[in-house]
Amino acid sequence: NLQTLNSLPWLHTMVAVIYLILTVVFMRHYTSAIYYEEENTVKHTLFITGLPQKADELTIKNHFAEAYPTCNLLEVRLCYDVSMLFSLFTKRKNAEKNLAYFKSIERRTSHRVRINTKPFGQFCCCEVQGCEKEDAIDYYSREKDKLLEEYIQKRKTVHNRPLGMAFITFTEKSMATYILKDFNACKCQGYKCKGEPQSSSYSKELLTSRWNVNYATHPENIYWRNLSVQGPKWWIRWIGINFFLFIVLFFLTTPSIIITTIDKFNVTKPIYYLNNPVVSQFFPTILLWSFSSLLPNIVYYTTLMECHWTKSFENRMVMNKVYFFLIFMILILPSLGLTSLDFFFRWLFDKALSDTQRVRLECVFLPDQGAFFVNYVIASAFVGNGMELLRLPGLILYTARMVMAKSAGERRNIKQLQAYEFEFGAMYARMLCLFTVTMAYSITCPIIVPFGLLYVLLKHVVDRHNLYYAYLPAKLDKHIHFGAVNQALAAPILCLFWLYFFSILRMGFKAS
């Protein structure tokens, strides 16, 4: 509401700079207090990739004993393709639990339970052709024996599928650090390397110049079944998934685009014909909120399909991708008056579109546009946090698994295993998105700040409850938290950009 030549906008700019400085100070104080309890344990072990397929434990031990005589090697563990073994082991353990459950029933009641082993067989109320029942103990005994035999056969051949990786454990943390520094001292510049790691008579056989050495992470942080997906196979999978994701989100970037597409097929028109104002106004809002939750979930689940080796790296990728997508979908594109990345790139590069559909920047950052973001923050504070307490996606998955269960024993196992680890990546992304929206409009639309504070307080209480009572503990490294801290710095920076748009672009352009 200030005049063009008024100098008070500079005061707002100084406040935004103070925001940035305070954010850096507080985030730095927070990161200095992060302590990783297992750090001293895992840093005794190095994770090495790039080993020849024919490398054996004795050769690796001899190499380290000769090249690093002062370092005492404790253990060498080679990695093999165990993806099938993990699946068979899990199925066999479930069959054993089901067998023990029905045997306990037989001991208590002297009665053998009969079950329908077909999918959705628990809903067959009578025995007809195709819905025959059989003895539960006999069925799970056969399943257990069959899976055990497959497991033994696969385990015999697992050593024929080495992955070219190894975990090397030393008696002291300083020894592992010394060897890691020795390998990382080889810095390549162009076609020449400045140095080589210490060699032995086995260096040529083990191709030590091709090794990639890092500290090992906690065993519970590793996706052991994903270690077999590496090299070109992993990159082809990653490129294919992200290309598909880009194509989908390129045209369906915002929920409003999906609503418009649905309206073309006359899906929502019958709702308006009901002549009920409550239904006609509530239904589109529910659709909009549903799709605003669905689109980030598409990004989340496609990242899970990329087969990352560690849970920490997977959570960092989820956090980065979901955060940047949410910022584009919720903050940047609506603030620019655009509806999708498709229109955004056409606006940037298509001259014909610029002549026919001119986007007037002086009409973009209007004073009343902050009402949309205030409503969004309020809805996220109450509806979003309420849905996190309900844990609706987990409830839907739990219901589907209970429906697919064949017997009471399987339903009992599902109830025992229904909890899963806290999704730090997705949770950080959503919380940081709301923090960024609040910070970006905190000066130009100050009314958003108390609602942003309300969201943070409710989010703290909800996450505290879920971490204590609803989710399993997650063994992640501290880099996921450092990554969240770095992304939090984007909020005051975007606040400065928004002030620039308000004070320069709107004042420098004239409406025609």
Salt bridges, closest charged atoms under 4 A:
GLU38 OE2 - LYS475 NZ 2.68
GLU39 OE2 - LYS43 NZ 2.96
GLU39 OE1 - LYS478 NZ 3.39
GLU75 OE2 - ARG77 NE 2.86
ASP81 OD2 - ARG161 NE 3.93
GLU96 OE2 - ARG92 NH1 2.94
GLU96 OE1 - LYS93 NZ 3.75
GLU106 OE2 - ARG112 NH1 3.17
GLU134 OE1 - ARG142 NH2 2.57
ASP135 OD2 - ARG112 NH2 3.00
ASP138 OD1 - ARG112 NH2 3.15
GLU306 OE1 - HIS308 NE2 2.71
GLU306 OE2 - LYS321 NZ 2.79
ASP342 OD2 - ARG346 NH1 3.92
GLU388 OE1 - LYS459 NZ 2.77
GLU421 OE2 - LYS311 NZ 3.01
ASP463 OD1 - LYS459 NZ 3.57
ASP477 OD1 - ARG316 NH1 3.76
